[in-house]
């Protein structure tokens, strides 16, 4: 896990991108420790709010030095009262941030061809990952998908960064008519990929893991579990994950994740308490 800090961060800019809103905030402590895959936990509702739980957002980027030094970016979509409050904020106001949090994407030990798959605004953390992989000499191809064109995110930035980007939409309103997994096999073969990285809705991540397995390569996926504390205390974001010893345990998405090996996650058991989970007998109701 990273070494997070808590900062009162001034909002530098707010920009609408399709159905989403991009926040750029001044948080030099968070920016200094950023790696692709990290996230921030943002306090919502103001000082007197009844909304005590923070909201977690994957970091879209960070600028620890140079122009716009000490800033970080994250993407917000309206889901409930917390995000709706956040979307009413404007430049010059401040936010309470804790970050960088979580375990980032594992990087290959050397140059390794990779395919990156983003669903909706799950593309956001893949942009800095693409930059890091390219800087390490890894060939990269990217797939950006969403249910409809207005819910795509990052395709133009991805094209400027990578060049080779395939867009898919479920309704055919942009790019290829279909899902990201429809074009993933061709992308894997096209770049002779050794690893797949993905971020997006849980069903998409499971399907990406299935495709990667058929090609005998690993998929590293950043899960979208609801996180409350962001530091591993509340246990609301746990997933059943198989360990090196073959036993399954609940792991915290906010600490041991949000990035997991897709083959280790027991997707069919997410949201349940499997009987064979280590410690399940102690957690069950009697």
WOKAPE-V791570 format. One record per helix or strand of 2 or more residues. SS is the DSSP state (H for helix, E for strand). FROM is the first residue (numbers start at 1). TO is the last residue. If there is no record, write none. Layout:
BEGIN
ss->(SS;SS)
from->(FROM;FROM)
to->(TO;TO)
END
This chain:
BEGIN
ss->(E;E;H;E;E;E;H;E;E;H;E;H;H;E;E;H;E;H;E;E;E;E;H;H)
from->(5;20;28;39;55;71;81;94;114;120;140;149;155;165;176;180;195;202;218;238;248;258;267;280)
to->(17;26;32;42;63;76;87;101;119;135;146;151;161;169;177;191;199;214;222;242;252;261;269;283)
END
